[in-house]
């Protein structure tokens, strides 16, 4: 669950207020990187990592946090 309450359900009349609340929450919790996809770490650090089946620890951490947000 979010530590911040998101108690506003989106409808046609409150889209601007809803948008402000969502943007403030995602920025405040540093979740934007999970929504825009611009900061996803590489799964492999080097081509040799694929042969050795070594995954970038930063990618694993990102993937774990991403899944927790989705849950």
PDB file of N, CA, C and O in Angstrom:
ATOM      1  N   UNK A   1       0.835  -1.189   0.000  1.00  0.00           N
ATOM      2  CA  UNK A   1       0.000   0.000   0.000  1.00  0.00           C
ATOM      3  C   UNK A   1       0.875   1.245   0.000  1.00  0.00           C
ATOM      4  O   UNK A   1       2.032   1.218   0.421  1.00  0.00           O
ATOM      5  N   UNK A   2       0.299   2.323  -0.477  1.00  0.00           N
ATOM      6  CA  UNK A   2       1.013   3.582  -0.507  1.00  0.00           C
ATOM      7  C   UNK A   2       0.966   4.234   0.865  1.00  0.00           C
ATOM      8  O   UNK A   2      -0.054   4.159   1.549  1.00  0.00           O
ATOM      9  N   UNK A   3       2.062   4.875   1.279  1.00  0.00           N
ATOM     10  CA  UNK A   3       2.025   5.603   2.542  1.00  0.00           C
ATOM     11  C   UNK A   3       1.169   6.865   2.435  1.00  0.00           C
ATOM     12  O   UNK A   3       0.821   7.468   3.450  1.00  0.00           O
ATOM     13  N   UNK A   4       0.833   7.259   1.219  1.00  0.00           N
ATOM     14  CA  UNK A   4       0.001   8.426   0.967  1.00  0.00           C
ATOM     15  C   UNK A   4      -1.371   7.958   0.520  1.00  0.00           C
ATOM     16  O   UNK A   4      -1.480   7.033  -0.285  1.00  0.00           O
ATOM     17  N   UNK A   5      -2.400   8.574   1.024  1.00  0.00           N
ATOM     18  CA  UNK A   5      -3.756   8.181   0.660  1.00  0.00           C
ATOM     19  C   UNK A   5      -4.142   8.774  -0.691  1.00  0.00           C
ATOM     20  O   UNK A   5      -4.066   9.986  -0.896  1.00  0.00           O
ATOM     21  N   UNK A   6      -4.556   7.905  -1.605  1.00  0.00           N
ATOM     22  CA  UNK A   6      -5.073   8.341  -2.903  1.00  0.00           C
ATOM     23  C   UNK A   6      -6.570   8.078  -2.890  1.00  0.00           C
ATOM     24  O   UNK A   6      -7.031   7.031  -3.345  1.00  0.00           O
ATOM     25  N   UNK A   7      -7.313   9.026  -2.371  1.00  0.00           N
ATOM     26  CA  UNK A   7      -8.732   8.791  -2.141  1.00  0.00           C
ATOM     27  C   UNK A   7      -9.641   9.414  -3.191  1.00  0.00           C
ATOM     28  O   UNK A   7     -10.853   9.489  -2.988  1.00  0.00           O
ATOM     29  N   UNK A   8      -9.085   9.857  -4.295  1.00  0.00           N
ATOM     30  CA  UNK A   8      -9.864  10.515  -5.330  1.00  0.00           C
ATOM     31  C   UNK A   8      -9.996   9.591  -6.532  1.00  0.00           C
ATOM     32  O   UNK A   8      -9.003   9.250  -7.175  1.00  0.00           O
ATOM     33  N   UNK A   9     -11.215   9.194  -6.829  1.00  0.00           N
ATOM     34  CA  UNK A   9     -11.468   8.330  -7.978  1.00  0.00           C
ATOM     35  C   UNK A   9     -11.645   9.199  -9.222  1.00  0.00           C
ATOM     36  O   UNK A   9     -12.409  10.164  -9.214  1.00  0.00           O
ATOM     37  N   UNK A  10     -10.938   8.850 -10.276  1.00  0.00           N
ATOM     38  CA  UNK A  10     -10.969   9.631 -11.506  1.00  0.00           C
ATOM     39  C   UNK A  10     -12.348   9.602 -12.154  1.00  0.00           C
ATOM     40  O   UNK A  10     -12.966   8.549 -12.307  1.00  0.00           O
ATOM     41  N   UNK A  11     -12.807  10.790 -12.530  1.00  0.00           N
ATOM     42  CA  UNK A  11     -14.022  10.901 -13.341  1.00  0.00           C
ATOM     43  C   UNK A  11     -13.860  12.104 -14.272  1.00  0.00           C
ATOM     44  O   UNK A  11     -12.820  12.762 -14.250  1.00  0.00           O
ATOM     45  N   UNK A  12     -14.858  12.393 -15.074  1.00  0.00           N
ATOM     46  CA  UNK A  12     -14.768  13.463 -16.070  1.00  0.00           C
ATOM     47  C   UNK A  12     -14.635  14.852 -15.454  1.00  0.00           C
ATOM     48  O   UNK A  12     -14.105  15.760 -16.094  1.00  0.00           O
ATOM     49  N   UNK A  13     -15.100  15.029 -14.245  1.00  0.00           N
ATOM     50  CA  UNK A  13     -15.124  16.354 -13.631  1.00  0.00           C
ATOM     51  C   UNK A  13     -13.890  16.674 -12.790  1.00  0.00           C
ATOM     52  O   UNK A  13     -13.639  17.845 -12.505  1.00  0.00           O
ATOM     53  N   UNK A  14     -13.121  15.677 -12.389  1.00  0.00           N
ATOM     54  CA  UNK A  14     -12.011  15.949 -11.474  1.00  0.00           C
ATOM     55  C   UNK A  14     -10.646  15.567 -12.045  1.00  0.00           C
ATOM     56  O   UNK A  14      -9.705  15.337 -11.285  1.00  0.00           O
ATOM     57  N   UNK A  15     -10.528  15.497 -13.346  1.00  0.00           N
ATOM     58  CA  UNK A  15      -9.290  15.002 -13.944  1.00  0.00           C
ATOM     59  C   UNK A  15      -8.066  15.841 -13.558  1.00  0.00           C
ATOM     60  O   UNK A  15      -6.993  15.281 -13.333  1.00  0.00           O
ATOM     61  N   UNK A  16      -8.200  17.168 -13.475  1.00  0.00           N
ATOM     62  CA  UNK A  16      -7.047  18.001 -13.133  1.00  0.00           C
ATOM     63  C   UNK A  16      -6.597  17.790 -11.692  1.00  0.00           C
ATOM     64  O   UNK A  16      -5.399  17.694 -11.425  1.00  0.00           O
ATOM     65  N   UNK A  17      -7.535  17.717 -10.772  1.00  0.00           N
ATOM     66  CA  UNK A  17      -7.195  17.474  -9.364  1.00  0.00           C
ATOM     67  C   UNK A  17      -6.591  16.082  -9.210  1.00  0.00           C
ATOM     68  O   UNK A  17      -5.596  15.905  -8.508  1.00  0.00           O
ATOM     69  N   UNK A  18      -7.197  15.096  -9.869  1.00  0.00           N
ATOM     70  CA  UNK A  18      -6.694  13.716  -9.824  1.00  0.00           C
ATOM     71  C   UNK A  18      -5.274  13.661 -10.375  1.00  0.00           C
ATOM     72  O   UNK A  18      -4.400  13.030  -9.781  1.00  0.00           O
ATOM     73  N   UNK A  19      -5.042  14.320 -11.510  1.00  0.00           N
ATOM     74  CA  UNK A  19      -3.723  14.322 -12.139  1.00  0.00           C
ATOM     75  C   UNK A  19      -2.680  14.940 -11.205  1.00  0.00           C
ATOM     76  O   UNK A  19      -1.579  14.409 -11.066  1.00  0.00           O
ATOM     77  N   UNK A  20      -3.024  16.055 -10.569  1.00  0.00           N
ATOM     78  CA  UNK A  20      -2.095  16.693  -9.633  1.00  0.00           C
ATOM     79  C   UNK A  20      -1.747  15.756  -8.479  1.00  0.00           C
ATOM     80  O   UNK A  20      -0.591  15.674  -8.066  1.00  0.00           O
ATOM     81  N   UNK A  21      -2.744  15.058  -7.968  1.00  0.00           N
ATOM     82  CA  UNK A  21      -2.521  14.139  -6.852  1.00  0.00           C
ATOM     83  C   UNK A  21      -1.626  12.971  -7.277  1.00  0.00           C
ATOM     84  O   UNK A  21      -0.717  12.589  -6.541  1.00  0.00           O
ATOM     85  N   UNK A  22      -1.876  12.411  -8.446  1.00  0.00           N
ATOM     86  CA  UNK A  22      -1.080  11.287  -8.934  1.00  0.00           C
ATOM     87  C   UNK A  22       0.354  11.715  -9.214  1.00  0.00           C
ATOM     88  O   UNK A  22       1.290  11.012  -8.834  1.00  0.00           O
ATOM     89  N   UNK A  23       0.543  12.851  -9.869  1.00  0.00           N
ATOM     90  CA  UNK A  23       1.895  13.329 -10.173  1.00  0.00           C
ATOM     91  C   UNK A  23       2.662  13.623  -8.892  1.00  0.00           C
ATOM     92  O   UNK A  23       3.821  13.228  -8.766  1.00  0.00           O
ATOM     93  N   UNK A  24       2.042  14.305  -7.946  1.00  0.00           N
ATOM     94  CA  UNK A  24       2.715  14.620  -6.681  1.00  0.00           C
ATOM     95  C   UNK A  24       3.108  13.347  -5.934  1.00  0.00           C
ATOM     96  O   UNK A  24       4.205  13.262  -5.382  1.00  0.00           O
ATOM     97  N   UNK A  25       2.226  12.372  -5.919  1.00  0.00           N
ATOM     98  CA  UNK A  25       2.511  11.114  -5.219  1.00  0.00           C
ATOM     99  C   UNK A  25       3.624  10.335  -5.902  1.00  0.00           C
ATOM    100  O   UNK A  25       4.544   9.858  -5.237  1.00  0.00           O
ATOM    101  N   UNK A  26       3.552  10.202  -7.219  1.00  0.00           N
ATOM    102  CA  UNK A  26       4.583   9.424  -7.920  1.00  0.00           C
ATOM    103  C   UNK A  26       5.943  10.110  -7.851  1.00  0.00           C
ATOM    104  O   UNK A  26       6.966   9.435  -7.737  1.00  0.00           O
ATOM    105  N   UNK A  27       5.970  11.430  -7.918  1.00  0.00           N
ATOM    106  CA  UNK A  27       7.243  12.143  -7.771  1.00  0.00           C
ATOM    107  C   UNK A  27       7.762  12.024  -6.343  1.00  0.00           C
ATOM    108  O   UNK A  27       8.945  11.759  -6.127  1.00  0.00           O
ATOM    109  N   UNK A  28       6.884  12.217  -5.380  1.00  0.00           N
ATOM    110  CA  UNK A  28       7.285  12.159  -3.977  1.00  0.00           C
ATOM    111  C   UNK A  28       7.817  10.802  -3.552  1.00  0.00           C
ATOM    112  O   UNK A  28       8.706  10.718  -2.706  1.00  0.00           O
ATOM    113  N   UNK A  29       7.280   9.747  -4.132  1.00  0.00           N
ATOM    114  CA  UNK A  29       7.718   8.389  -3.796  1.00  0.00           C
ATOM    115  C   UNK A  29       8.772   7.855  -4.768  1.00  0.00           C
ATOM    116  O   UNK A  29       9.160   6.689  -4.688  1.00  0.00           O
ATOM    117  N   UNK A  30       9.232   8.705  -5.679  1.00  0.00           N
ATOM    118  CA  UNK A  30      10.246   8.336  -6.682  1.00  0.00           C
ATOM    119  C   UNK A  30       9.784   7.166  -7.547  1.00  0.00           C
ATOM    120  O   UNK A  30      10.563   6.259  -7.842  1.00  0.00           O
ATOM    121  N   UNK A  31       8.528   7.190  -7.946  1.00  0.00           N
ATOM    122  CA  UNK A  31       7.964   6.117  -8.774  1.00  0.00           C
ATOM    123  C   UNK A  31       7.955   6.448 -10.260  1.00  0.00           C
ATOM    124  O   UNK A  31       7.660   5.573 -11.073  1.00  0.00           O
ATOM    125  N   UNK A  32       8.270   7.688 -10.641  1.00  0.00           N
ATOM    126  CA  UNK A  32       8.191   8.053 -12.050  1.00  0.00           C
ATOM    127  C   UNK A  32       9.056   7.159 -12.931  1.00  0.00           C
ATOM    128  O   UNK A  32       8.677   6.851 -14.061  1.00  0.00           O
ATOM    129  N   UNK A  33      10.210   6.741 -12.428  1.00  0.00           N
ATOM    130  CA  UNK A  33      11.089   5.897 -13.246  1.00  0.00           C
ATOM    131  C   UNK A  33      10.423   4.571 -13.603  1.00  0.00           C
ATOM    132  O   UNK A  33      10.799   3.935 -14.587  1.00  0.00           O
ATOM    133  N   UNK A  34       9.450   4.154 -12.821  1.00  0.00           N
ATOM    134  CA  UNK A  34       8.741   2.910 -13.121  1.00  0.00           C
ATOM    135  C   UNK A  34       7.615   3.140 -14.123  1.00  0.00           C
ATOM    136  O   UNK A  34       7.133   2.194 -14.747  1.00  0.00           O
ATOM    137  N   UNK A  35       7.199   4.380 -14.275  1.00  0.00           N
ATOM    138  CA  UNK A  35       6.103   4.687 -15.186  1.00  0.00           C
ATOM    139  C   UNK A  35       6.577   5.113 -16.564  1.00  0.00           C
ATOM    140  O   UNK A  35       5.930   4.792 -17.561  1.00  0.00           O
ATOM    141  N   UNK A  36       7.697   5.830 -16.642  1.00  0.00           N
ATOM    142  CA  UNK A  36       8.135   6.324 -17.948  1.00  0.00           C
ATOM    143  C   UNK A  36       9.130   5.396 -18.643  1.00  0.00           C
ATOM    144  O   UNK A  36       9.320   5.507 -19.854  1.00  0.00           O
ATOM    145  N   UNK A  37       9.766   4.488 -17.909  1.00  0.00           N
ATOM    146  CA  UNK A  37      10.660   3.508 -18.519  1.00  0.00           C
ATOM    147  C   UNK A  37      11.992   4.055 -18.987  1.00  0.00           C
ATOM    148  O   UNK A  37      12.729   3.351 -19.678  1.00  0.00           O
ATOM    149  N   UNK A  38      12.326   5.286 -18.634  1.00  0.00           N
ATOM    150  CA  UNK A  38      13.578   5.887 -19.096  1.00  0.00           C
ATOM    151  C   UNK A  38      14.796   5.483 -18.278  1.00  0.00           C
ATOM    152  O   UNK A  38      15.924   5.675 -18.734  1.00  0.00           O
ATOM    153  N   UNK A  39      14.609   4.938 -17.101  1.00  0.00           N
ATOM    154  CA  UNK A  39      15.733   4.650 -16.211  1.00  0.00           C
ATOM    155  C   UNK A  39      15.847   3.178 -15.844  1.00  0.00           C
ATOM    156  O   UNK A  39      16.270   2.846 -14.736  1.00  0.00           O
ATOM    157  N   UNK A  40      15.476   2.301 -16.753  1.00  0.00           N
ATOM    158  CA  UNK A  40      15.572   0.867 -16.476  1.00  0.00           C
ATOM    159  C   UNK A  40      17.027   0.444 -16.646  1.00  0.00           C
ATOM    160  O   UNK A  40      17.588   0.619 -17.728  1.00  0.00           O
ATOM    161  N   UNK A  41      17.656  -0.107 -15.604  1.00  0.00           N
ATOM    162  CA  UNK A  41      19.040  -0.568 -15.735  1.00  0.00           C
ATOM    163  C   UNK A  41      19.138  -1.717 -16.736  1.00  0.00           C
ATOM    164  O   UNK A  41      18.186  -2.473 -16.929  1.00  0.00           O
ATOM    165  N   UNK A  42      20.291  -1.832 -17.361  1.00  0.00           N
ATOM    166  CA  UNK A  42      20.528  -2.940 -18.290  1.00  0.00           C
ATOM    167  C   UNK A  42      20.480  -4.257 -17.537  1.00  0.00           C
ATOM    168  O   UNK A  42      20.961  -4.366 -16.409  1.00  0.00           O
ATOM    169  N   UNK A  43      19.893  -5.251 -18.178  1.00  0.00           N
ATOM    170  CA  UNK A  43      19.815  -6.572 -17.553  1.00  0.00           C
ATOM    171  C   UNK A  43      21.210  -7.189 -17.423  1.00  0.00           C
ATOM    172  O   UNK A  43      21.502  -7.882 -16.448  1.00  0.00           O
ATOM    173  N   UNK A  44      22.058  -6.932 -18.405  1.00  0.00           N
ATOM    174  CA  UNK A  44      23.422  -7.465 -18.405  1.00  0.00           C
ATOM    175  C   UNK A  44      24.405  -6.304 -18.419  1.00  0.00           C
ATOM    176  O   UNK A  44      24.166  -5.294 -19.080  1.00  0.00           O
ATOM    177  N   UNK A  45      25.513  -6.445 -17.690  1.00  0.00           N
ATOM    178  CA  UNK A  45      26.528  -5.395 -17.683  1.00  0.00           C
ATOM    179  C   UNK A  45      27.487  -5.538 -18.858  1.00  0.00           C
ATOM    180  O   UNK A  45      27.951  -4.540 -19.410  1.00  0.00           O
ATOM    181  N   UNK A  46      27.780  -6.764 -19.236  1.00  0.00           N
ATOM    182  CA  UNK A  46      28.693  -7.030 -20.348  1.00  0.00           C
ATOM    183  C   UNK A  46      28.141  -8.186 -21.171  1.00  0.00           C
ATOM    184  O   UNK A  46      27.321  -8.957 -20.675  1.00  0.00           O
ATOM    185  N   UNK A  47      28.577  -8.318 -22.420  1.00  0.00           N
ATOM    186  CA  UNK A  47      28.146  -9.471 -23.225  1.00  0.00           C
ATOM    187  C   UNK A  47      28.530 -10.810 -22.586  1.00  0.00           C
ATOM    188  O   UNK A  47      27.821 -11.802 -22.750  1.00  0.00           O
ATOM    189  N   UNK A  48      29.634 -10.838 -21.869  1.00  0.00           N
ATOM    190  CA  UNK A  48      30.063 -12.074 -21.209  1.00  0.00           C
ATOM    191  C   UNK A  48      29.080 -12.496 -20.118  1.00  0.00           C
ATOM    192  O   UNK A  48      28.968 -13.683 -19.810  1.00  0.00           O
ATOM    193  N   UNK A  49      28.372 -11.534 -19.535  1.00  0.00           N
ATOM    194  CA  UNK A  49      27.405 -11.858 -18.481  1.00  0.00           C
ATOM    195  C   UNK A  49      26.308 -12.788 -18.971  1.00  0.00           C
ATOM    196  O   UNK A  49      25.807 -13.612 -18.206  1.00  0.00           O
ATOM    197  N   UNK A  50      25.932 -12.664 -20.234  1.00  0.00           N
ATOM    198  CA  UNK A  50      24.879 -13.523 -20.772  1.00  0.00           C
ATOM    199  C   UNK A  50      25.333 -14.979 -20.794  1.00  0.00           C
ATOM    200  O   UNK A  50      24.580 -15.875 -20.413  1.00  0.00           O
ATOM    201  N   UNK A  51      26.551 -15.208 -21.234  1.00  0.00           N
ATOM    202  CA  UNK A  51      27.078 -16.573 -21.291  1.00  0.00           C
ATOM    203  C   UNK A  51      27.230 -17.163 -19.893  1.00  0.00           C
ATOM    204  O   UNK A  51      27.050 -18.364 -19.689  1.00  0.00           O
ATOM    205  N   UNK A  52      27.563 -16.302 -18.939  1.00  0.00           N
ATOM    206  CA  UNK A  52      27.769 -16.759 -17.560  1.00  0.00           C
ATOM    207  C   UNK A  52      26.482 -16.687 -16.737  1.00  0.00           C
ATOM    208  O   UNK A  52      26.466 -17.069 -15.567  1.00  0.00           O
ATOM    209  N   UNK A  53      25.408 -16.198 -17.353  1.00  0.00           N
ATOM    210  CA  UNK A  53      24.109 -16.069 -16.695  1.00  0.00           C
ATOM    211  C   UNK A  53      24.183 -15.169 -15.454  1.00  0.00           C
ATOM    212  O   UNK A  53      23.626 -15.486 -14.403  1.00  0.00           O
ATOM    213  N   UNK A  54      24.884 -14.044 -15.604  1.00  0.00           N
ATOM    214  CA  UNK A  54      25.032 -13.077 -14.512  1.00  0.00           C
ATOM    215  C   UNK A  54      24.145 -11.870 -14.816  1.00  0.00           C
ATOM    216  O   UNK A  54      24.322 -11.197 -15.831  1.00  0.00           O
ATOM    217  N   UNK A  55      23.202 -11.611 -13.934  1.00  0.00           N
ATOM    218  CA  UNK A  55      22.266 -10.501 -14.098  1.00  0.00           C
ATOM    219  C   UNK A  55      22.746  -9.300 -13.275  1.00  0.00           C
ATOM    220  O   UNK A  55      23.218  -9.455 -12.149  1.00  0.00           O
ATOM    221  N   UNK A  56      22.622  -8.124 -13.844  1.00  0.00           N
ATOM    222  CA  UNK A  56      22.980  -6.875 -13.185  1.00  0.00           C
ATOM    223  C   UNK A  56      22.168  -6.736 -11.889  1.00  0.00           C
ATOM    224  O   UNK A  56      20.939  -6.765 -11.940  1.00  0.00           O
ATOM    225  N   UNK A  57      22.824  -6.586 -10.730  1.00  0.00           N
ATOM    226  CA  UNK A  57      22.096  -6.441  -9.463  1.00  0.00           C
ATOM    227  C   UNK A  57      21.147  -5.238  -9.450  1.00  0.00           C
ATOM    228  O   UNK A  57      20.094  -5.294  -8.815  1.00  0.00           O
ATOM    229  N   UNK A  58      21.506  -4.158 -10.139  1.00  0.00           N
ATOM    230  CA  UNK A  58      20.614  -2.995 -10.204  1.00  0.00           C
ATOM    231  C   UNK A  58      19.344  -3.314 -10.987  1.00  0.00           C
ATOM    232  O   UNK A  58      18.272  -2.797 -10.672  1.00  0.00           O
ATOM    233  N   UNK A  59      19.462  -4.163 -12.006  1.00  0.00           N
ATOM    234  CA  UNK A  59      18.281  -4.589 -12.754  1.00  0.00           C
ATOM    235  C   UNK A  59      17.375  -5.432 -11.865  1.00  0.00           C
ATOM    236  O   UNK A  59      16.156  -5.262 -11.880  1.00  0.00           O
ATOM    237  N   UNK A  60      17.963  -6.334 -11.097  1.00  0.00           N
ATOM    238  CA  UNK A  60      17.168  -7.185 -10.203  1.00  0.00           C
ATOM    239  C   UNK A  60      16.432  -6.344  -9.161  1.00  0.00           C
ATOM    240  O   UNK A  60      15.268  -6.603  -8.856  1.00  0.00           O
ATOM    241  N   UNK A  61      17.116  -5.341  -8.620  1.00  0.00           N
ATOM    242  CA  UNK A  61      16.489  -4.459  -7.637  1.00  0.00           C
ATOM    243  C   UNK A  61      15.345  -3.670  -8.283  1.00  0.00           C
ATOM    244  O   UNK A  61      14.264  -3.548  -7.706  1.00  0.00           O
ATOM    245  N   UNK A  62      15.588  -3.140  -9.475  1.00  0.00           N
ATOM    246  CA  UNK A  62      14.550  -2.394 -10.198  1.00  0.00           C
ATOM    247  C   UNK A  62      13.337  -3.282 -10.461  1.00  0.00           C
ATOM    248  O   UNK A  62      12.198  -2.869 -10.243  1.00  0.00           O
ATOM    249  N   UNK A  63      13.585  -4.491 -10.926  1.00  0.00           N
ATOM    250  CA  UNK A  63      12.501  -5.423 -11.242  1.00  0.00           C
ATOM    251  C   UNK A  63      11.685  -5.765  -9.992  1.00  0.00           C
ATOM    252  O   UNK A  63      10.458  -5.848 -10.050  1.00  0.00           O
ATOM    253  N   UNK A  64      12.373  -5.963  -8.864  1.00  0.00           N
ATOM    254  CA  UNK A  64      11.683  -6.277  -7.614  1.00  0.00           C
ATOM    255  C   UNK A  64      10.796  -5.106  -7.177  1.00  0.00           C
ATOM    256  O   UNK A  64       9.637  -5.306  -6.812  1.00  0.00           O
ATOM    257  N   UNK A  65      11.338  -3.894  -7.215  1.00  0.00           N
ATOM    258  CA  UNK A  65      10.554  -2.724  -6.824  1.00  0.00           C
ATOM    259  C   UNK A  65       9.371  -2.522  -7.763  1.00  0.00           C
ATOM    260  O   UNK A  65       8.276  -2.169  -7.324  1.00  0.00           O
ATOM    261  N   UNK A  66       9.593  -2.744  -9.047  1.00  0.00           N
ATOM    262  CA  UNK A  66       8.528  -2.610 -10.036  1.00  0.00           C
ATOM    263  C   UNK A  66       7.379  -3.570  -9.732  1.00  0.00           C
ATOM    264  O   UNK A  66       6.211  -3.190  -9.807  1.00  0.00           O
ATOM    265  N   UNK A  67       7.708  -4.796  -9.394  1.00  0.00           N
ATOM    266  CA  UNK A  67       6.673  -5.787  -9.099  1.00  0.00           C
ATOM    267  C   UNK A  67       5.937  -5.474  -7.802  1.00  0.00           C
ATOM    268  O   UNK A  67       4.737  -5.724  -7.695  1.00  0.00           O
ATOM    269  N   UNK A  68       6.647  -4.929  -6.817  1.00  0.00           N
ATOM    270  CA  UNK A  68       5.994  -4.545  -5.562  1.00  0.00           C
ATOM    271  C   UNK A  68       5.007  -3.402  -5.787  1.00  0.00           C
ATOM    272  O   UNK A  68       3.945  -3.364  -5.165  1.00  0.00           O
ATOM    273  N   UNK A  69       5.354  -2.480  -6.667  1.00  0.00           N
ATOM    274  CA  UNK A  69       4.438  -1.386  -6.990  1.00  0.00           C
ATOM    275  C   UNK A  69       3.202  -1.935  -7.683  1.00  0.00           C
ATOM    276  O   UNK A  69       2.085  -1.500  -7.402  1.00  0.00           O
ATOM    277  N   UNK A  70       3.394  -2.882  -8.581  1.00  0.00           N
ATOM    278  CA  UNK A  70       2.274  -3.471  -9.310  1.00  0.00           C
ATOM    279  C   UNK A  70       1.344  -4.260  -8.387  1.00  0.00           C
ATOM    280  O   UNK A  70       0.143  -4.358  -8.640  1.00  0.00           O
ATOM    281  N   UNK A  71       1.906  -4.817  -7.326  1.00  0.00           N
ATOM    282  CA  UNK A  71       1.092  -5.599  -6.390  1.00  0.00           C
ATOM    283  C   UNK A  71       0.259  -4.652  -5.578  1.00  0.00           C
ATOM    284  O   UNK A  71      -0.509  -5.086  -4.719  1.00  0.00           O
TER     285      UNK A  71
END
